[in-house]
Amino acid sequence: MDNFLDIYELSLNKRGEELCGDQVKILKTEAKTIIVLSDGLGSGVKANILATLTAEIIITMLKANASLKDVMETVIGTLPICKVRKIAYATFTIIEIDQATGNFEVINFDNPPIFYFKQGRLFDIEKRTEKILDKQISISKGTLERGDFLGMVSDGVLYAGLGVVLNFGWGWQNIAKYIENIFARQPMTTARKMVHSVIAETHTLYKANVGDDATFVGLYVREKNSVIVFTGPPLETTSDGACVEKVFDFKGRKVVCGGTTANIVARHLGEPLELDISTVRRDVPPIGSLDGIDLLTEGILTISKTLEYLHDCKGNVNALPDDENGAVLLTRELLRADAIFFLVGQKINEFYQNPRLPQSISIRKNLIRELAELLGKLKKEIKIEYC
């Protein structure tokens, strides 16, 4: 599927609770994407443990390609039943997506139905039911296309405004209309914006006195934003041309980090390399410009500062300083990308090496690894290739 699955989730804890009784687990492989939302009975520590156990069992078994029947029997057979309320100690929704085709399957056990929007309009997906261990399981299937949106909620979202809106909470239909209105105002949205908007309205309806754990998971199918970052000269100068070609063959935005790296690209392009002195800062060198390159910065110092910005902003691009220095611009590129390809030259610049470390250890390589690890935690697709 030549699309990007933009997934974002956010929760509100029940008032007075430090832990959320809802849990979301996401697994992405080359073949499939699996999202699990589990809602533990009650709230607090007990609900958190039950929801976590449920989600972990499901993710682990589906990752191992266990059958739906085996997964359901394991989960339902593992979780006890509340003796008073005669209901399971955790409910769950599973969405499994085939990366190649976009075909998806939704398995729902006692959670609210999913929201499925096609081109901004609510779409009525067909459902069938199966009985496993005397429990009714709802199953839906479909095919995702660009512009489609899937939403998963715990019942705490539906209960927002209890006694205020229609006397029984916000309700599924009202949430659906709310999402549809967002699409009408902003046809090109993101999962993050949609989820934040729904959860903010949920918090408002609870009047800041959240009566139940409330979680919303959004999946929006859109074009993938990709970027390649070429940094450091190749180990062998004979590889310079191949690396430059790899940069310009890349379908996405192009970033070059490092003075020597920039000169390699400029030489192969036969284009002049220009510096923008207005962007120089006390701790960040100036950016440059080259035809066909979206961002050109200095290397080690700029990447180091970018790591600082990423730690400080916690993945929120709007929390970055209001500045146009090279590190801020590089951080924006990385945060706005879904997939990042680092092309890293292995030739060591002796100027940046610590003489107490083995010469085989490159500061540049260590910085890129740290950067990749941090971006991976932000759910970015990362690939590193050394040259």
C-alpha positions as CSV (number, residue, x, y, z in Angstrom):
1,M,0.0,0.0,0.0
2,D,1.7,3.2,-1.2
3,N,0.3,5.2,1.7
4,F,1.2,6.1,5.2
5,L,-0.8,4.9,8.2
6,D,-0.8,8.0,10.4
7,I,-1.6,6.7,13.9
8,Y,-2.0,8.7,17.1
9,E,-3.6,8.0,20.5
10,L,-4.4,10.0,23.6
11,S,-6.0,9.2,26.9
12,L,-7.6,11.0,29.9
13,N,-7.2,9.3,33.3
14,K,-10.2,9.1,35.6
15,R,-10.0,11.9,38.2
16,G,-7.7,11.0,41.1
17,E,-6.0,8.2,39.2
18,E,-2.3,8.2,38.3
19,L,-2.6,5.2,35.9
20,C,-5.0,4.8,33.0
21,G,-7.2,1.8,32.8
22,D,-7.1,1.9,29.0
23,Q,-4.1,0.6,27.1
24,V,-3.0,1.0,23.5
25,K,-0.4,-1.2,21.8
26,I,0.8,-0.7,18.2
27,L,2.9,-3.1,16.2
28,K,4.3,-2.3,12.8
29,T,6.1,-4.8,10.6
30,E,6.8,-4.8,6.9
31,A,3.8,-7.1,6.3
32,K,1.1,-5.6,8.7
33,T,0.1,-3.1,11.3
34,I,-1.8,-4.1,14.4
35,I,-3.5,-1.7,16.8
36,V,-5.0,-2.9,20.1
37,L,-7.2,-0.9,22.4
38,S,-8.0,-2.6,25.7
39,D,-10.2,-1.2,28.5
40,G,-9.7,-2.7,31.9
41,L,-12.7,-3.0,34.2
42,G,-12.9,-0.1,36.7
43,S,-10.0,2.2,37.0
44,G,-6.6,2.7,38.5
45,V,-3.9,0.1,39.1
46,K,-6.1,-3.0,38.7
47,A,-7.7,-1.8,35.4
48,N,-4.3,-0.8,34.1
49,I,-2.8,-4.2,34.8
50,L,-5.7,-6.1,33.2
51,A,-5.7,-3.8,30.1
52,T,-2.0,-4.1,29.7
53,L,-2.1,-7.9,30.1
54,T,-4.9,-8.2,27.5
55,A,-3.2,-5.9,24.9
56,E,0.2,-7.7,25.4
57,I,-1.3,-11.2,24.9
58,I,-3.1,-10.0,21.7
59,I,-0.1,-8.3,20.2
60,T,2.3,-11.1,21.0
61,M,0.0,-13.8,19.5
62,L,-0.9,-11.9,16.4
63,K,2.8,-11.1,15.8
64,A,3.3,-14.8,15.8
65,N,0.5,-15.2,13.2
66,A,-1.8,-17.1,15.6
67,S,-5.3,-17.6,14.4
68,L,-8.1,-15.3,15.5
69,K,-9.8,-18.2,17.3
70,D,-6.6,-19.0,19.3
71,V,-6.1,-15.4,20.2
72,M,-9.7,-15.0,21.4
73,E,-9.7,-18.2,23.3
74,T,-6.5,-17.3,25.0
75,V,-7.6,-13.8,26.0
76,I,-11.1,-14.8,27.1
77,G,-9.9,-17.9,28.8
78,T,-7.1,-16.0,30.7
79,L,-9.2,-13.1,31.9
80,P,-11.7,-13.8,34.8
81,I,-15.3,-12.7,34.9
82,C,-16.6,-10.2,37.4
83,K,-18.8,-12.2,39.8
84,V,-21.0,-9.2,40.5
85,R,-21.5,-7.6,37.1
86,K,-21.0,-10.9,35.1
87,I,-18.8,-9.1,32.5
88,A,-15.2,-9.6,31.4
89,Y,-12.4,-7.9,33.3
90,A,-11.2,-6.3,30.1
91,T,-12.7,-5.4,26.7
92,F,-10.7,-4.8,23.5
93,T,-10.7,-3.7,19.9
94,I,-8.2,-4.9,17.4
95,I,-7.4,-3.5,14.0
96,E,-5.1,-5.5,11.7
97,I,-4.0,-4.0,8.4
98,D,-2.2,-5.6,5.5
99,Q,0.5,-3.2,4.5
100,A,0.6,-4.4,0.8
101,T,-3.1,-4.2,0.0
102,G,-4.7,-1.9,2.6
103,N,-7.2,-4.7,3.6
104,F,-8.1,-4.5,7.2
105,E,-10.0,-6.5,9.8
106,V,-11.6,-5.2,13.0
107,I,-12.3,-7.5,15.9
108,N,-14.3,-6.0,18.7
109,F,-15.1,-7.5,22.1
110,D,-17.5,-5.3,24.1
111,N,-15.9,-2.0,23.2
112,P,-17.8,0.8,21.4
113,P,-18.0,0.3,17.6
114,I,-15.2,1.8,15.5
115,F,-15.7,5.1,13.5
116,Y,-15.0,4.6,9.8
117,F,-14.8,7.6,7.5
118,K,-14.2,7.6,3.7
119,Q,-13.3,10.9,2.3
120,G,-14.6,12.7,5.4
121,R,-18.0,11.0,5.4
122,L,-19.2,8.4,7.9
123,F,-19.2,5.0,6.3
124,D,-21.4,2.1,7.5
125,I,-19.1,-0.9,7.6
126,E,-20.7,-4.3,7.5
127,K,-20.4,-6.5,10.7
128,R,-20.8,-10.1,11.5
129,T,-20.6,-11.8,14.8
130,E,-19.0,-15.0,16.0
131,K,-19.3,-16.7,19.4
132,I,-16.1,-17.9,21.0
133,L,-16.3,-19.4,24.5
134,D,-19.9,-18.1,24.8
135,K,-18.7,-14.5,24.0
136,Q,-20.0,-12.4,21.1
137,I,-17.2,-11.1,18.9
138,S,-17.9,-8.5,16.3
139,I,-15.9,-8.7,13.1
140,S,-15.7,-6.1,10.3
141,K,-13.6,-6.0,7.1
142,G,-12.7,-3.4,4.5
143,T,-10.0,-1.8,2.4
144,L,-8.2,1.4,3.4
145,E,-7.6,4.1,0.7
146,R,-6.0,7.5,0.9
147,G,-8.2,9.9,2.9
148,D,-9.8,7.2,5.0
149,F,-10.0,7.5,8.8
150,L,-10.5,4.8,11.5
151,G,-11.3,5.8,15.1
152,M,-11.3,3.5,18.2
153,V,-12.6,4.7,21.5
154,S,-13.1,3.4,25.0
155,D,-16.5,3.9,26.6
156,G,-15.1,6.7,28.8
157,V,-15.2,9.0,25.7
158,L,-18.9,8.2,25.0
159,Y,-19.8,8.9,28.7
160,A,-18.4,12.5,28.6
161,G,-21.2,14.9,29.5
162,L,-23.2,12.3,31.3
163,G,-26.4,14.0,32.5
164,V,-25.8,17.1,30.3
165,V,-25.9,15.9,26.7
166,L,-29.0,13.8,26.0
167,N,-28.9,12.7,29.6
168,F,-26.5,9.8,28.8
169,G,-23.3,11.3,27.7
170,W,-21.8,12.5,24.4
171,G,-22.7,9.3,22.6
172,W,-21.4,7.5,19.5
173,Q,-23.5,9.4,17.0
174,N,-22.6,12.8,18.4
175,I,-18.9,11.9,18.3
176,A,-19.3,10.8,14.6
177,K,-20.9,14.1,13.7
178,Y,-18.1,16.0,15.5
179,I,-15.5,14.1,13.5
180,E,-17.4,14.7,10.3
181,N,-17.5,18.4,11.0
182,I,-13.7,18.5,11.5
183,F,-13.2,16.9,8.1
184,A,-15.6,19.5,6.6
185,R,-13.5,22.3,8.0
186,Q,-10.1,20.7,7.4
187,P,-10.2,18.1,4.6
188,M,-6.5,17.5,4.9
189,T,-6.0,16.7,8.6
190,T,-3.7,14.5,10.6
191,A,-4.4,11.8,13.1
192,R,-2.8,13.9,15.9
193,K,-5.1,16.9,15.2
194,M,-8.2,14.7,15.0
195,V,-7.4,12.9,18.2
196,H,-6.4,16.0,20.1
197,S,-9.7,17.7,19.1
198,V,-11.9,14.8,20.2
199,I,-10.1,14.3,23.5
200,A,-10.2,18.1,24.2
201,E,-14.0,18.1,23.6
202,T,-14.3,15.0,25.8
203,H,-12.4,16.9,28.6
204,T,-14.7,19.9,28.2
205,L,-17.8,17.8,28.4
206,Y,-16.5,16.2,31.6
207,K,-16.0,19.8,32.9
208,A,-12.5,18.8,33.8
209,N,-13.9,16.2,36.2
210,V,-13.2,13.0,34.2
211,G,-15.5,10.3,35.3
212,D,-13.9,7.4,33.5
213,D,-10.7,6.6,31.6
214,A,-11.2,7.9,28.1
215,T,-9.0,6.9,25.1
216,F,-9.2,7.8,21.4
217,V,-7.0,6.2,18.8
218,G,-7.1,7.6,15.3
219,L,-5.7,6.2,12.1
220,Y,-5.6,8.4,9.0
221,V,-4.4,7.2,5.6
222,R,-2.4,9.9,3.8
223,E,0.6,10.4,1.6
224,K,3.9,9.5,3.2
225,N,6.3,12.3,4.1
226,S,9.8,11.0,3.5
227,V,13.2,12.7,3.9
228,I,16.8,11.6,3.2
229,V,19.6,12.9,5.4
230,F,23.1,12.6,3.8
231,T,25.8,13.3,6.3
232,G,29.6,12.6,6.3
233,P,31.9,11.8,3.4
234,P,31.9,8.2,2.2
235,L,34.8,6.0,3.3
236,E,36.1,5.8,-0.3
237,T,36.1,8.9,-2.5
238,T,35.1,6.6,-5.4
239,S,31.7,6.2,-3.7
240,D,31.0,10.0,-3.7
241,G,29.1,10.0,-7.0
242,A,26.9,6.9,-6.1
243,C,25.9,8.6,-2.8
244,V,25.0,11.8,-4.5
245,E,22.9,9.9,-7.1
246,K,21.2,8.0,-4.2
247,V,20.2,11.4,-2.7
248,F,18.7,12.7,-6.0
249,D,17.0,9.5,-6.8
250,F,15.2,9.6,-3.5
251,K,11.5,10.4,-3.6
252,G,11.0,12.9,-0.8
253,R,12.8,15.9,0.8
254,K,16.5,16.1,0.6
255,V,18.8,17.2,3.5
256,V,22.6,17.4,3.5
257,C,24.5,17.9,6.8
258,G,28.2,18.7,6.9
259,G,30.5,21.0,5.1
260,T,32.6,18.3,3.4
261,T,29.4,16.4,2.5
262,A,27.9,19.6,1.0
263,N,31.1,20.2,-1.1
264,I,30.9,16.6,-2.4
265,V,27.3,17.3,-3.6
266,A,28.2,20.7,-5.0
267,R,31.2,19.3,-6.9
268,H,29.1,16.5,-8.5
269,L,26.3,19.0,-9.4
270,G,28.7,21.6,-10.7
271,E,26.8,24.1,-8.8
272,P,28.1,26.9,-6.4
273,L,27.6,26.4,-2.7
274,E,26.3,29.5,-1.0
275,L,26.0,30.3,2.8
276,D,23.3,32.3,4.5
277,I,25.3,34.3,7.1
278,S,22.0,35.6,8.7
279,T,21.3,32.2,10.1
280,V,24.6,31.8,12.1
281,R,24.1,31.6,15.9
282,R,26.5,31.4,18.8
283,D,26.2,27.6,18.9
284,V,24.8,26.7,15.5
285,P,26.7,27.4,12.2
286,P,24.9,28.9,9.2
287,I,22.8,27.0,6.7
288,G,23.7,26.9,3.0
289,S,21.9,26.4,-0.3
290,L,22.3,24.1,-3.3
291,D,20.0,23.6,-6.2
292,G,17.8,20.6,-5.6
293,I,18.6,20.3,-1.8
294,D,15.8,21.3,0.5
295,L,18.0,21.9,3.6
296,L,21.8,22.2,3.8
297,T,23.4,22.5,7.3
298,E,26.7,22.0,9.0
299,G,27.3,18.6,10.4
300,I,28.3,17.6,14.0
301,L,27.4,20.8,15.8
302,T,24.1,21.1,14.1
303,I,23.1,17.5,14.6
304,S,24.1,17.7,18.3
305,K,21.9,20.8,18.8
306,T,19.1,19.0,16.9
307,L,19.2,16.2,19.5
308,E,18.8,18.9,22.3
309,Y,15.8,20.4,20.5
310,L,14.2,16.9,20.0
311,H,14.6,16.1,23.7
312,D,13.2,19.5,24.8
313,C,10.1,19.6,22.5
314,K,9.1,16.0,23.2
315,G,8.1,15.4,19.6
316,N,5.9,18.5,19.3
317,V,7.0,20.7,16.4
318,N,5.1,23.6,17.7
319,A,7.2,23.6,20.8
320,L,10.4,24.4,18.9
321,P,12.0,27.9,19.2
322,D,10.8,30.5,16.8
323,D,14.1,30.7,14.9
324,E,15.5,29.8,11.5
325,N,18.8,28.4,12.6
326,G,20.1,25.2,11.1
327,A,19.3,23.0,14.1
328,V,15.7,24.2,14.3
329,L,15.2,23.7,10.6
330,L,16.6,20.2,10.7
331,T,14.5,19.3,13.7
332,R,11.4,20.5,11.9
333,E,12.3,18.4,8.9
334,L,12.7,15.3,11.0
335,L,9.5,15.8,13.1
336,R,7.4,16.5,10.0
337,A,8.7,13.3,8.3
338,D,7.1,9.9,8.6
339,A,10.0,8.0,7.1
340,I,13.7,9.1,7.5
341,F,16.6,7.6,5.6
342,F,20.0,8.4,7.0
343,L,22.8,8.0,4.5
344,V,26.0,8.2,6.6
345,G,29.5,8.5,5.3
346,Q,32.1,6.6,7.4
347,K,35.2,8.6,6.7
348,I,36.4,9.9,10.1
349,N,37.0,13.6,10.5
350,E,39.9,13.6,13.0
351,F,38.9,17.1,14.2
352,Y,35.8,15.7,15.9
353,Q,37.4,12.6,17.5
354,N,38.1,12.0,21.2
355,P,41.7,10.7,21.3
356,R,40.8,8.5,24.3
357,L,38.3,6.5,22.2
358,P,39.2,3.9,19.6
359,Q,39.6,5.4,16.1
360,S,36.8,3.1,14.9
361,I,34.2,5.0,16.9
362,S,32.8,7.9,15.0
363,I,31.1,10.8,16.8
364,R,28.9,11.2,13.7
365,K,27.8,7.6,13.7
366,N,27.0,7.8,17.4
367,L,25.0,11.0,17.0
368,I,23.0,9.4,14.1
369,R,22.3,6.3,16.2
370,E,21.0,8.4,19.1
371,L,18.9,10.5,16.7
372,A,17.5,7.4,15.1
373,E,16.6,5.9,18.5
374,L,14.8,9.0,19.6
375,L,12.9,9.4,16.4
376,G,12.0,5.7,16.5
377,K,10.3,6.3,19.8
378,L,8.3,9.0,18.1
379,K,7.0,6.3,15.7
380,K,9.1,7.4,12.7
381,E,10.2,4.8,10.2
382,I,14.0,4.8,10.3
383,K,16.5,3.4,7.9
384,I,20.3,3.9,8.2
385,E,22.8,3.0,5.5
386,Y,26.5,3.5,5.8
387,C,28.8,4.3,2.9
